[in-house]
Amino acid sequence: MYKFSKFILLMLLAIVFSCKSAKTIGNGEANFKLSTRQLIKENAKQAANFKTLQSRLKITYTQKGKSQTHTVSFRAKKDEALWISATFSVIRALVTPEKVSFYNKLDKTYFDGDYKYLSDLLGTELDFEKVQNLLLGETIYKMNTGDYKASVDDESYIVQPKNQRDLFEIFFLLNPSNFKVKSQQISQPKEFRHLQIDYLSYQDVENQIIPELIKVIAVEASEEMIVELEMKNVSLNEELRFPFKIPSGFKEIEL
């Protein structure tokens, strides 16, 4: 599999939204007095709400001590599609609730399948909703007040299931000032797998609180992958197209 093709797929798991006219949200006044029910309710109120988004996205991917950086075009239609296109459409990807697809003109290959590959890369089962939540700074798993408990530690709320699974541990760190996710961490100790998504800062874009800086760290045994992103020239709620057609004669990638 061509490295940049894999890189494009990995990027889909950690997109950051920002805007030249947006304002970075400061810490504000912390509130550590909320009950678990109130905290989950306040977090839900902050969910980003838009129809479409487009931007230029700068991505830095690091693995095994080597880094590469690329800038791509990114478009999103909430709840329906995530689309990426590199310069001259050399590589193009489309993610929908049904499947993950991409093609690479450099080696004339394509992939058109389910979420298993992305799930295997990060060590946790993914679907479109989980990927979209991750990109928007929302918790990958829905927080139900009856199933979760909250505590305070190191200037953050820590929200976790009342009963952690033996093979699967989940932790959400929420900011006590704006109740957005600071970090979400999913571990599989027996498999030596750990996924951590850190939202380093948030910003206000057209009255929507969305991530400004984000960092994804995926660890499996001694292997570590890091993806960092920067989004520029964002526009919201415009009419967008999501063109995608696998060229004829390309060879399907078996993953």
C-alpha positions, 0 to 999 in steps of 0.5 A: 500500500502506498504510504501516502494513501495510508497517511490520507486514511489516518488523517481522516481520524483526526481532522481539526477545524480552524479559521483565520477569523475565528477566536481561540477560546480561553480557559474562562472560569472553571466550574467544578461543582456540576453533578455527572448528569449536569456535566454530560448535559452541558457537554451535549449543549456544546456540540458543533452544528453546521451543514457543510465545511470546507478548508485547506488542511495541513497534516503532519504524520510521524511514525518510526521517527520519520515525519511527512507533511502534506496539505490537502483540500477537505470537505465535510457534509455533516452526518453524510460525507468526509472528502479529501483531495490532494493536489491535482487529485492525485489521491482522493478519499471519500468516507460515508456511513456505508464505506471508506473509499480512496484511489491513488493515481501514483500507483493506480490502486484503489480501496473500496470497503468497510471500516475494518482497516481504520479500526485495526489501525487505531485498535478500536472499532469505528464507524462513521458516527465515531469518526465524525465525533472524533473530528468534531471534539465530541466523545466517541461513545455517547455518555449516558448519565446512568452508565457514567460517573465523573470525578475531578483531577488535575483541573479536569473532569474525568468521566468514565463508565461506572463499570469498565470492561475487562478488555476495554477502558474508556476515559473522557477528560472535560474542560471545566470552563467550556465543558468540551472534551480535552482528551479522550483515551481508549485502552486495551491493556491486554492487547498493548493498545492505546488511543489518545486524542488530545484537543489542545485548543478550541475556537469560536467559528460562526458561534460554533465551538470546534477544535483548533489544535488536535493531536492523535496518538495511537500506540500498539506494543512498541509502535507509535503513530502521531497525527497533528493537524492545522486547518486554514481558510475554513468556510461553513454552510456553503453548497459543496460537491463531493466528486469521487469516481475510481478511474478504470484500470486501477488495481484494488488493494487487499487489506 
